[in-house]
């Protein structure tokens, strides 16, 4: 039969010292019901409970386990976890610390039992983001790594992870968190513009660039952003506006980089190439000079590869007839024939040099050799080509 409540030793709130704590411990362990023992424990002061716990931590493991159940019944989950620590009950210890809201302690217990996934989540929930980041990296959980990096205020690093994962939407969101004062702010804006343009949101990319340039005098003067604005304007067929941007740069004594590397890197299907793969691709390209009036691409013929315009302008016509409609005029930064690199299809329009043109050219044969020797780059290029093609089909059907 359980002792009655009348038989429970009274614990005075004035009692102190080791003797009072020991007596309280002995009283608790002598009771036959957890509920009664828990009630007695609840009546102890905070200082008395702490002394009791310190003393109980030196007791044998079976005593600690029994007292832990009393404390759990009293809803002192943290104290119950402390008493179980070192008893080979780390899974229970972790669960108790979670109940107590002590997530970092719970994470440490999860690590001791080898449950790294729960440990990482508990570290993150407890605000120990650097610890969580380390565990997530050990697990190879790239998305969780990226999320932690954003929460740690390291969005550019997070964006690099999303780039490796092939998640352009998440990459844009992360890049959007890079602050204006960051040394990589301009690079982030340029990358966002390229991603948005590649996904078919050229107008949105241009609006982002305009907002960025309005926000800061120093940023507005950056020639890379101005050159990107000109490129996007050309993409939208706004050749006059693009030329005005280039003219302003020239008037300021700034000559946009014209070796073609930046132009080549901005082409959507090359948007996920690594630095090494991008440099190797650039080495495949050759500069060519095209005289004014020469036909660059002829409608209906087999594609001959990619042209990236560095100097001069070309005109795009709907057909080969003398009265064919002029569709567009393109200048530096524009590219032609990229589809012929990955798809055997006839040229869809006639392109004629309006002025003398200097351009980068990558032939189909040269590009095929590049793909054969760069497997990872080939996979990325074909995936982006497929995505861009699907976006165009959606746009036409919409």
Secondary structure, DSSP 8 states (H G I E B T S, - for coil): ----GGGS----TT--HHHHHHHHHHHHHH-S-HHHHHHHHHHS-HHHHHHHHHHHTTS-HHHHHHHHHHHHHTT-HHHHHHHHTTTT-HHHHHHHHHHHT-HHHHHHHHHHTT-HHHHHHHHHHTT-HHHHHHHHHHHT-HHHHHHHHHHTT-HHHHHHHHHHHT-HHHHHHHHTTS-TTSTTHHHHHHHHHHHHHHTT-HHHHHHHHHHHHHH-HHHHT-HHHHHHHHHHHHHTT-HHHHHHHHHHHHHTT-----SSHHHHHTSGGGTT--HHHHHHHHHH-EEEEE-TT-EEE-TTSB--EEEEEEES-EEEESSSSTT--EEEEE-TT-EE-THHHHS--B--SEEEESS-EEEEEEEHHHHHHHHHH-HHHHHHHHHHHHHHHHHHHHHHH-
